[in-house]
């Protein structure tokens, strides 16, 4: 069929389809938009691929889908306008079991982390593809392809819409929590580019974590993750200057920390530690709670922080944990002890040339009075990071100790 | 994570390729682009015109001066790039290895992480 003939057919069909849709759903405006979009898609596809057997049915199906997408996106907008939603206790949503199933599905182990986060934000978070694309600073087409590929993979894996069996559930829950953690971190660090128009991923992650906790209140790691997010989020206002420069923990204006979030996070962190099992999120939440408890940096209970990192290092060995423990150790036993612990990471290829290792070493060298060494390491760390804010911070530290 | 994969090209090397090799090179890029689009990892790719068409602009004492030709006096020049968004540096390297240039002696495929982005991302 020619393009002109398709256009004629569409002109004839769209009012019928719109009528049918409004009768079913109400919301004239939304239906109209949806039918417009369906017609626009038909105007491109039909001349190329041929007119479907039932063009009216095709339009109705496509428009209904668009309408549902739109309802979801309006819902997400409403959610974000109620910014406090992330901070206030959640309402029990009916049919929330389904949401948990959906979350497990979106965090399917066959997907890459990038696809898991994108799909979770879209299907569970209710963000539009355009919003997710903006959040990750990629073109909408890139994000749309990623989401579409993710859906195909899940389909190909033959997943059913049900919770995984017990043995698999714990493992899959770890993936879900990791995805929420990644979403939170993306919102928290916001490593590149402008912040304008970007959806608030940290709040979204907190909202999702609350939702999971409402379903699994007994799980210590779920509670621990939520506590960690709240305690980290509480420092948000204090961790950058107005011009976007990073402020390290020991220099933050602690009066700007959000006391309500700290109170809730601390209580959750304590509650999570009361359970039988101990996991990495619980320990990280406990560490964050210890920092939150200190009115000034000088009052920090470093022995407790160090003890928590020691346990964390034992249950989830990771060079980053050792790195953080070195900072705590330097506070309790002096910078040379911290530097000695850092030296054990030198052979670890995961840390070779990593800017965090360089910057922590610079920091400890500075504390130890080795300004030349500190200067060199701050400079090397500044060259190694891919974050502009971090680079500015490290350059400024380097200037302070310049020999 | 965003990476720019720069394609450093040597005209002498390209000229020495047989017609079949040139066709395979083009087809290889075509297939690579399609795969990147489908996986949702492609942001943008562009090929640049010949360096003989380049202009180097400088301003001295407020006066602009323009020199024809490329800035670097080198056998290789930037022929084009892929701007990608992928999981990790390891993945970026894995993708770079799929670019046909990587298998040709004298052509350079360089992976660089992006540090700052602005402007519209719609290509």
Interface residues (C-beta under 8 A of the other chain):
Chain A: X112 X113 X114 X115 X118 X133 X136 X137 X138 X139 X140 X141 X142 X143 X144 X145 X146 X147 X148 X149 X192 X193 X194 X386 X387 X388 X391
Chain B: X1 X2 X37 X38 X39 X40 X41 X42 X43 X44 X85 X86 X87 X113 X114 X115 X116 X117 X118 X121 X122 X123
